[in-house]
């Protein structure tokens, strides 16, 4: 059972391994939503995510014999690091099965805590099945990443911290993968403040909890497809599901496109790196009317590798019309490039890349292609540059490219 006594016990225990993640008031998101938005930055935890809470509390509750057998789990990264870190604190062996698609940074960070990493399967569900097989074969003690009430109790300690800082919070937004965080946070939130609204947030491409709530039972999605790898789960937890049914007020799903631009918002306005799954709660804000309300989105993690970060930034700038590419046709004669550059300069456009193709037409004198990648302030500025090119006689054609 998820009880207040257990939550209080867990809250004291996790202090041994967690950093104090004070709420951060967001003027930017408050202005966007009409309410008062306070971020809960679990991305700033030592292991980069909230998962260390549940892993440590669970492992602390095991017997010496259970820990001595060795610990095993499956995870796309954050729970892996939590278990590895907690296991090292207790001097226990840890084996972590991770999907083959797990970013290298998360693999290396998990290994750095002394765990043995096994890469298996394309998604979490496949890795979990293999971890259970290994647990049975080798006698390891399995630590489930979300479908375990002790783990969920550890995760729920976040709610206690939120209420200590913001007793009159109206709404808490929590990312959902398998449901452990949502079950723990929503259950404790309702125990402490029955009128608080707790909203679960899933990626559109992996909304297993929403599908299960609509069906009235745990269901398995045929596939998942989302950039939020930490919440790419096909089947939610059966043990935590009843708590979700009882205590989550609403499920919001967000498309990957909203996650991408939310990354830019966080970096530019709060100077914080938050991974895609951790951005779900922030991305959901645009779907809510928070006028007169105090809301806390939980930023569940910040473990993102640099290559993924670079890709997200590029896509985000393109979505926000701050980077775009146009193709123009012009005669192949001296001065034409200078003319195009002059038109762009007068509109304060910044050229960041040029591609000159002389072979777009058989008659080069008739036309060569110039592809120009530009930086703009946003949609209005982008349109002003395109309009200026049109007025000068060029016929710019927008091209969808990635730098």
Secondary structure by P-SEA (a helix, b strand, c coil): cccaaaaaaaaaaaccccccccbbbbaaaaaacccbbbbbccccccccccaaaaaaaaaaaccaaaaaabbbbccccaaaaaaaaaaaaabbbbbbbbcccccaaaaaaaaaabbbbbbbcccaaaaaaaaaaaaaaabbbbbbccccaaaaaaaaaaaaaaaaacccccbbbbbbcccaaaaaaaaaaaaacccbbbbbbbccccaaaaaaaaaccbbbbccccccccccccccccccaaaaaaccccbbbbbcaaaaaaaaaaaaaacccccccccccccccccccccccbbbbbbcccccccaaaaaaaaaaaaaaacccbbbbbbbccccaaaaaaaaaaaaacccccbbbbbcccccccccbbbbbbbbccccaaaaaaaaaaaaaaccbbbbbbccc
